[in-house]
Amino acid sequence: MERPLSGDHELVLGGYGQVAKALRDGIHPDGKYKRPLRDVRLGHVVTKISRPAGAAAAGGAKRGAVCKVYVKNQKKPIEAHVVLCTLPLGVLQHGDVAFEPKLPPFKQSAIDNLGMGTENRVAMLFDPADVFWPEDAHFLRPVRGRYTFANLHALGLTGVLCAWVRAKHIEEVEAMTDVEAFEDVMSTLRSMFRERVVQPREYKVTRWSQDPFSRGSYSYVPVGAFKVRIPYTGPHTNAFAW
Ligand SMILES: Cc1cc2nc3c(=O)[nH]c(=O)nc-3n(C[C@H](O)[C@H](O)[C@H](O)COP(=O)(O)OP(=O)(O)OC[C@H]3O[C@@H](n4cnc5c(N)ncnc54)[C@H](O)[C@@H]3O)c2cc1C
């Protein structure tokens, strides 16, 4: 049975990347200048995390020992006393980042036994004067077809209509080319709004399972997964909501 989460639909206009940038630049949301964080490095692709001997054991590593974070195209690793790993579950499962020494078996089996699912979107930007769908409805749900439509226009992204690929069609649509997926969405829209449908200015098709920095969209606890504690951040750590 589906249990919907309470609350309104909200959208972070401009995306969450603004949070990292604001921390780096020290800009407080109220617009006043605050002290920037000392060292925020964006665009650094981590390839390996090496922990000092004993770090995973109960007593911890020796005082003063450092972790080393290796970054792509950078010879010298970044050294730190503490590394907090917030890599997505899909990236951990795919083994894109090596751990030295290897993660302990209880942690690796937790990573292996959780599930990473995919959601995809075909986002379209229309000329604001061309909006042909009901402007205030948050969702348009055709009975048939591969898509539900989220009306981001109503949430502040003027002219944006976003097709959400329905769960059982994810793989099918991921296998389409961008043009095929877009044409498929347009044909669903034409079945709903007939000749009122116009061409968007531009569109974007996502393929989250193929994104090397995500490798999926949503983590989940599959039936039969081991019941273990996972000391990592992310939605897969919230057994109640996810
Ligand atoms: C289409 C879609 C719709 C969603 N809708 C919702 C929703 O409505 N509500 C909701 O609660 N959740 C939603 N989610 C899920 C939500 O986005 C994720 O659960 C959330 O972003 C997870 O946060 P996180 O910090 O754990 O990981 P992420 O936000 O994935 O952050 C991980 C970061 O690690 C970086 N990274 C990856 N590999 C490396 C590397 N090798 N080196 C350095 N950095 C690396 C990535 O670039 C990324 O910045 C949605 C996801 C998708 C894809």
The ligand as a Tripos MOL2 file, in Angstrom:
@<TRIPOS>MOLECULE
LIG
   53    58     1     0     0
SMALL
NO_CHARGES

@<TRIPOS>ATOM
      1 C1         14.6400   12.4350  -10.6910 C.3       1 LIG1
      2 C2         14.7850   12.3800   -9.1990 C.ar      1 LIG1
      3 C3         13.7640   12.8470   -8.4000 C.ar      1 LIG1
      4 C4         13.8770   12.8150   -7.0260 C.ar      1 LIG1
      5 N1         12.8550   13.3180   -6.2820 N.ar      1 LIG1
      6 C5         12.9620   13.3600   -4.9480 C.ar      1 LIG1
      7 C6         11.9350   13.9490   -4.1570 C.ar      1 LIG1
      8 O1         10.9400   14.4370   -4.6660 O.2       1 LIG1
      9 N2         12.0830   13.9560   -2.8240 N.ar      1 LIG1
     10 C7         13.1820   13.4280   -2.2310 C.ar      1 LIG1
     11 O2         13.2760   13.4830   -1.0090 O.2       1 LIG1
     12 N3         14.1650   12.8580   -2.9520 N.ar      1 LIG1
     13 C8         14.0930   12.8180   -4.2880 C.ar      1 LIG1
     14 N4         15.0850   12.2560   -5.0360 N.ar      1 LIG1
     15 C9         16.1830   11.6140   -4.3480 C.3       1 LIG1
     16 C10        17.1780   12.6330   -3.8430 C.3       1 LIG1
     17 O3         17.6500   13.4080   -4.9180 O.3       1 LIG1
     18 C11        18.3300   11.8630   -3.2350 C.3       1 LIG1
     19 O4         17.8220   10.9760   -2.2860 O.3       1 LIG1
     20 C12        19.2860   12.8100   -2.5320 C.3       1 LIG1
     21 O5         19.8230   13.7180   -3.4580 O.3       1 LIG1
     22 C13        20.4070   11.9960   -1.9120 C.3       1 LIG1
     23 O6         21.2850   12.8940   -1.2750 O.3       1 LIG1
     24 P1         22.7760   12.4740   -0.9930 P.3       1 LIG1
     25 O7         23.4420   13.6670   -0.3950 O.co2     1 LIG1
     26 O8         22.8160   11.1890   -0.2390 O.co2     1 LIG1
     27 O9         23.4140   12.1390   -2.4060 O.3       1 LIG1
     28 P2         23.5780   13.0540   -3.6850 P.3       1 LIG1
     29 O10        22.6350   14.2150   -3.6840 O.co2     1 LIG1
     30 O11        23.5550   12.1150   -4.8460 O.co2     1 LIG1
     31 O12        25.0450   13.6740   -3.4680 O.3       1 LIG1
     32 C14        26.1820   12.9000   -3.6470 C.3       1 LIG1
     33 C15        27.2670   13.7900   -4.2250 C.3       1 LIG1
     34 O13        28.4400   12.9910   -4.3870 O.3       1 LIG1
     35 C16        29.0550   13.3890   -5.5960 C.3       1 LIG1
     36 N5         29.9380   12.3160   -6.0700 N.ar      1 LIG1
     37 C17        29.6160   11.1180   -6.6080 C.ar      1 LIG1
     38 N6         30.7200   10.4260   -6.9240 N.ar      1 LIG1
     39 C18        31.7730   11.2140   -6.5640 C.ar      1 LIG1
     40 C19        33.1880   11.0640   -6.6350 C.ar      1 LIG1
     41 N7         33.7550    9.9650   -7.1230 N.pl3     1 LIG1
     42 N8         33.9720   12.0870   -6.1790 N.ar      1 LIG1
     43 C20        33.4170   13.2260   -5.6720 C.ar      1 LIG1
     44 N9         32.0920   13.4210   -5.5730 N.ar      1 LIG1
     45 C21        31.2820   12.4220   -6.0220 C.ar      1 LIG1
     46 C22        27.9120   13.6570   -6.5510 C.3       1 LIG1
     47 O14        28.3440   14.4680   -7.6320 O.3       1 LIG1
     48 C23        26.9350   14.3640   -5.6110 C.3       1 LIG1
     49 O15        27.1820   15.7500   -5.5940 O.3       1 LIG1
     50 C24        15.0320   12.2770   -6.4230 C.ar      1 LIG1
     51 C25        16.0780   11.8110   -7.2250 C.ar      1 LIG1
     52 C26        15.9530   11.8790   -8.6070 C.ar      1 LIG1
     53 C27        17.1020   11.4200   -9.4740 C.3       1 LIG1
@<TRIPOS>BOND
     1     1     2 1
     2     2     3 ar
     3     2    52 ar
     4     3     4 ar
     5     4     5 ar
     6     4    50 ar
     7     5     6 ar
     8     6     7 ar
     9     6    13 1
    10     7     8 2
    11     7     9 ar
    12     9    10 ar
    13    10    11 2
    14    10    12 ar
    15    12    13 ar
    16    13    14 ar
    17    14    15 1
    18    14    50 ar
    19    15    16 1
    20    16    17 1
    21    16    18 1
    22    18    19 1
    23    18    20 1
    24    20    21 1
    25    20    22 1
    26    22    23 1
    27    23    24 1
    28    24    25 2
    29    24    26 1
    30    24    27 1
    31    27    28 1
    32    28    29 2
    33    28    30 1
    34    28    31 1
    35    31    32 1
    36    32    33 1
    37    33    34 1
    38    33    48 1
    39    34    35 1
    40    35    36 1
    41    35    46 1
    42    36    37 ar
    43    36    45 ar
    44    37    38 ar
    45    38    39 ar
    46    39    40 ar
    47    39    45 ar
    48    40    41 1
    49    40    42 ar
    50    42    43 ar
    51    43    44 ar
    52    44    45 ar
    53    46    47 1
    54    46    48 1
    55    48    49 1
    56    50    51 ar
    57    51    52 ar
    58    52    53 1
@<TRIPOS>SUBSTRUCTURE
     1 LIG1         1 GROUP 0 **** ****
